[in-house]
């Protein structure tokens, strides 16, 4: 499960599916007559991408951006919504974001409840709502002809994608990732960092099981974060996971210490 992060390169991850691979990822797909872009980045960190992504789309697909799909409504996924909507993109998001509006102001123009099929002239995208863990709004986007699935921030290269520990959300996340693994997909696009394979999700679920078994007893016994990290280090086979050893593993331990510590 080697990791390759070709930062700031445009990669064709399947026929007619591209991603500019960055800390904040932007993806797009040629649907036959026009292009759908998935997520619109963060102006604070990705300022040049407001013009760069449309240029990438012209260079790779050679067709106009007709749709903009938001996987969720965090500002690092919606930053250029208004700009790209004014340029002609129809914004699509889950109904939990808010009601559909006719204006080209970056708010959703089309919303859906559980599933939505975005039909182009030759291909279609399939959207499915899997919200309630990382955010209330999370949706995944499937490119069936390419066997590619965009899962946004449901997987964070090892990080438990919660601000605060919540057992119900942990249980729901397991179910959501089990659903993700049911898709016929070879490649997974995530919201941030390198591309993912299904085996990375399977490995993370066993890692989570291990944390849940080992960390709460140590926290209840009064061990501090440094002591727990010494006893529960990053697994050897995950040390090359993007930013896991740098800070994400410790973030996970801190969540559990905050919840289960004395």
N, C-alpha and C positions, 0 to 999 in steps of 0.2 A: 504493500500500500504506500508506495513512495509518493511524495508530495512535490509537485512542480508549480511554482508560482511565477508565471511569466507576466510580471507586473506591468501594467499599462500597455499591453499588447492586445490587438484585436484578434480573437481566435474564432475560427469557424468550428463550432463544437458538434455540428451535425449539418446535413444538407439544408442550406438556407436559414441556419440559426447561428448567430454570432454573439459574442460577449466581449466587451472591453474589460479585461480582467484587471481589477484595481482593488484597493481597500473597500471602495464602494463600487459595486458592479452595475453596469448597464448592459442589458441584453436586448436583442431584437430579432425578428423573424420575418422572412418574406412569405406572405400569404397568397401570392399569385398576382394580385393587382396592386397591392400596397403593403406597407410594413407596419407591424405592431412592435412598439417598444415596451419593455418591461422595466418599470421604475425609472425615476428621474433625478436621482442623486441629491447632493447637498451643496448648495451654492457656496457655503462657507469653506468647504474642503475641495470642491470639484468645479470651481468657477469656470475654468476654460472649457469644461465639458458641455456647457450650454450650447455652444456652437460646434464643438468637436463631434459630439454624438450624431447630430444631423448630418455632418460631413461624412462621418464613418458610414452612416446608413446609405448615403448617396454613392459612396465609393464601393460598398460591398453589394448592396441589393439593387441600387440604381432605381429605386422607386420611392414615392412619397411616404412620409409617416402619416398614417390615417388613424391609428389607434395608440393610446397610451394606457397600459394596464398597471395599476398600482397594487402590489402584493399586500401592502399595509400602509398605514398613514403616518408613519414616523417621518420627521423632516428630512432625514437622509435618504428617503425613497420618493419624496414628492417635491423636491426643491425646484425643479424646472417645469412643474406641471403647467403653471400659468403661461410661461413662455412658449412651450410646445403646443399648448392648446390654442393660443392665439395664432400659431402658425398652421393650424388646421387639424390637430389631433383630437379625437374623441376620447375622453377620459373614462375608464372603466374601473370600478372598484366594488368591494362588497357593500351591501346595504347598511352595514353597521357604521360605515364612515359618515353616512348622512344621506338625505334624499337626493335623487338625481335632479340636476338643474340644466336648463338649456344653454346657459351662458358659457362662453369659452373663457372661463376665468381660472381654470385649474381644478375646480371642484368636479366631482363625478357627473358625467352626462348620462351614463348607463350604470345601473347597479343590479346586483343579483342576490338571491337568497342562499342557495346551496351550491348550485352549479350553473355554469354559463358556457355556451359554445360561441366562440367568435369565428364566424365563417368568412373567409376570404374567397377570392375567385377560384383558387386552386387548392388551398389548404385551410385547416382550421386549428384554432387553439382551444383547449379545454381547461376551464377554470373550476377549481373546487375550493370551497370555504373550509379551512381547518383552523379556525380561530379559537381564542380563549386561553392561550398559553403565553407566548412571547408578547402578543398584543391581542386585543379583542377582534382585530380585523383580518388576521392572516389568511391568505389564499395561496394556493399553489397553481402553477401554470404548466400545462403539459403540451409538448410539441410531438404529437403521436407519430408523424412520418419520420422524425429524426430520432425517436426514442430518447428524448431529452426532457427533463423535468426541472422547473425552477421552483425551489422550495424556500427562497428568501431566507429569513432569519430563524426558521425552525431548527436549523443546524448552524452552530457557530464555531466550528472547528474545535470542539471539546468543551466549550463554555455552556453551562446550564443557562438557557436563554431567559432567565427571570431576574428581576431586580430584587425580589424578596422571595424566600422559600415559601412554597405553597404546595402541600401534598396533593391537593386535588388537581392543580395544574401539572405537577409532575406526572400523575397518573394519566391525565389527558394527553400530555406530550408523548408518552409512550404509545398511546393509541394512535395519535396522529402520525408518528414515525412508522408505526406498523402499517398504516394506510399508505404512506409514501412508498414503502417497500413493496407494496402490491402493484405499483405501476410498472409497466414494461419499459423501463428506462435504464440505459447504460451510463448516462452522464447526468449529474445533478448540478445545476447552477445554484449558488447560494448568494445571499445578499452581500457578503463581504469575503474577499480573499479567494484562494484557489478553488478550482472546480473539485467536485466530490464524486466518488463512486459509491454505489449502494453498500459496499463492504465497510466504508467508513462509518455509515450510520449504524450498522450492526455492531461494529467494534465500540462505538460510543455508548450504545445501550448496555453492553457488558461492563464498560468502565463506570457508567452510572450505577449499575447494580453493585459494583464493588465499593464505590464511595458510600452508598446508602447502607451497606453492611458494616463497614469499618469505621466511618467517621463519627456517626452519632454516639456510639459508646465511649469513644475517646473524649468527645465534647462534654458528655454528661459526667465524665470522670474528672473534669476540670482542666484538661490539657488545653494549652493555648494554641494559637494558630501555627506558630513556628514548630512546636512539638508535634502537632498533628501532621504538618507537612513533612517533617523528618520521617515519620512512620508511614505516611501514605504519599510517597512521591509520584511524580509523573511516570506512568508505565514506560518501560524501555521502548516498546514498539510504537509509542505515541509521541516520543520526544521531538520528532520532526513535524508534528502537527502545527499549523500556523498559529503562533503566539501562545500555544498552550503552556509551554514551559516558562515563557516570559511572564505571563500574568493570569492566564485564564484558569489554570488549575487552582491557583491560589484563590481566585474569585469563587470558584466552586466550593472550596473548603470553607471560605468565609461565610457563604450562604448557610452552610450546614452548621457551622459553629454558632452563628447568630441564632439559629432556630433551636438547636439542641444543647447549647452550652449552659452551664450552671448560672 
